[in-house]
Amino acid sequence: MARPDTRIAFLTASCMFKSSPVARKDHWEHDLEWDAIQPACLEAGLQLEARIWDSPDFDPALYDAVVIGTTWDYMEKPDQFGGVLAECAARSRLLNPLPTVMWNKRKTYLRDLAERGAPMIPTVWADKADQPSIEAAFDDLQCSDIVVKPVMGAGAWRQARIKQGKDLPSPDQLPPAEAMIQPFLPSVAEEGEYAFLFFNREFSHCALKRPAAGDYRVQSEYGGSETIHDPSEEELALAKAVLDSVEGDLLYARVDMLRGLDGKLALIELELIEPYLYPQQGPEFGANFARALRALV
C-alpha cells in the first residue's frame, strides 16, 4: 500500500503547454490525461507532479518514482532524453523500466516481436530514407504505395506516404537517419487503427482511431479522431498475446493494431514509452492508471 505522501514525477515537455512558444497543436491532450489521473492518484495516496523532463531543476531523487508521460519532443533530442532517463532509473524508480524503454524507443523492437510470433506488417529496414532505398522497397514489398517512418520517432514525426513514380518529399520531411518502410494499408481510412490500453498488464479500454478525410495519419494534430471500441474476444486475445511476449513490470502499454492486406489484424506499434492514453475513450482510465501505479510503487 502506497504511503499518502508518495511523490511521483510525471514527465512532460514544455511543448505540451499552451503558453509555450513551441506549443504543439495537440498540447491539450496532456491536460486530458492529467485531469483524469491526477485526482485519481491523489485518492490512491499518490502525489503526482508534472515535471518538464529536460528542465535543469528537475531532480529525480526527490521522488519515489518517475513516470514517463507526455514527453513528446524526445525524438528531437534522443541522447539527452536517454541521459535523463538513466539518471531517473539510478536515483528513483522509472516507469516503465529503463531497459524496456531503451528497447522500445527504436522500432527495431518490432523485429524481436515478429520472432516471438506477433502478427506483423511486411517491413523493409533501410539505413537511410533515400531514393535508392525507397525504390528498392517498392520492389521488395511488391506494392506501389508505401509509408516511410523513422526507426526512432513518434506521432508521425518525419513520416511520409510515397507513391511509386512520384517525386520524393523534401529531405526534412523524411526520416533523418534509419528508416522502416511498409506498404500503405487502405484499412487505416476504411476501418481505422485500434489502440488497446493496458495498465499493469490489465486491459482498460480500446480506442478506434481514424484519420481526417484525405489523410492517413490518425493523430489529432493532423485532424484524426477517436471513438470507443468494444473489442471482440479474438481482438483482445491478439493484443494480450503481443503484450505477453514482453517481460517485466509495465505501468502502461498500448498495443496498436491495423488490418493488413490479408484482412487480418497486425501489429503496427507496441507503445511502452510515452503513448497517448486516450482518456476520453476510457471512462475508468484514471482509476485504472492510479491502481496500476500504486501496485508498482
Order of alpha helices (4+ residues) and beta strands (2+ residues): beta-alpha-beta-beta-alpha-beta-alpha-alpha-beta-alpha-beta-beta-beta-alpha-beta-beta-beta-alpha-beta-beta-alpha
